[in-house]
Amino acid sequence: MGRTVTENLSPRRLSRYAIIPLCCGALAMTMAAAAPPGVHPDATLTLVATIPVGQDPISMADDQATGTVYVACTGPSADVYAIDSATNTVTATIPVGHDPEAIGVDAATDTIYVANARDNTVSVIDGATNTVTTTIPVGQNPYWVSVDPSNDKVFVSTYQGIAVIDGSTNTVATTLSESSGSAVDPTTKRLWIFSERASLEALSVSNYKVVATVPLSGHISGTSIVADPVTDMIYIGSRANDHHGIVVINGKTATETGFIRLGGKVMYMTLDQRNDTIFVTTRYKLIEVSAKTDKATATVTLPALPVAVDPGTHTAYTARYGSPNVFAYKSSPGRAG
């Protein structure tokens, strides 16, 4: 879904960053050390499952309606693995196109959209049967997917623009000139995108005209974006040298309202709307952030890349590129300060 971002930077784009190895069973314990500012030791993320999948997990997303986490892997074959969040077991392996860089889920229709970068296509998966029902050509190197469940539209960012898929026909209805990551707020019916003019722009999903522009202070280098349709807040992950953290935007007033400083460059980010939390992966950590207080509440040392969350169990799923496993971390109550 648009607010469940899977799917932001691919490991190819992150190749210039060193990924530290895991050793000495570091994943088998709850970590609270080296926390970013505001983290309290009584807020923890505890490893509850290690789930074998294919090699090189590259993107993931959660279907909140069914409690299924979908994980795309690039090797040894390009497959999407369906994980039942109730049992933390793989229930289906779904072949897709080459280099599945991004996943978006429409919980209203139980449909999963997978962007295949090397094939320039999107694989459409029926969540009821976990099979590919069609493949849609979308343009060069699709790398980002966001979904508007209220209008049955899917926005796929490519190097040639944003392809808008009509979910009722599984065809590209139009292509927007912007080439940017995006997030949909189905409540306000706005598509939020990064602009080349160092700003964030809101487009109406009815006519794709710009209805609001938010100048971004500092040297923001946006890597991920999520929209909360309940609070109308927009969150932008940044990995700029002087801005490691999350930029907070008030979608109602189209103003930048704050910055959540974290201890590393933001790579991936997803929103747990039900529990008012944001899960973030940096180069070396998985971090839980309270959307109520705009403060980090828990952290675990892990060179993580993609991240998804199941709100029903308040469990975050993440992986590191090069590993054949997905790691499930359950959040326990804590406090931000």
Summary of the structure (lengths in Angstrom):
residues: 337
radius of gyration: 18.0
end to end distance: 30.4
largest distance: 54.4
contacts: 1280
relative contact order: 0.19
helix: 2%
strand: 53%
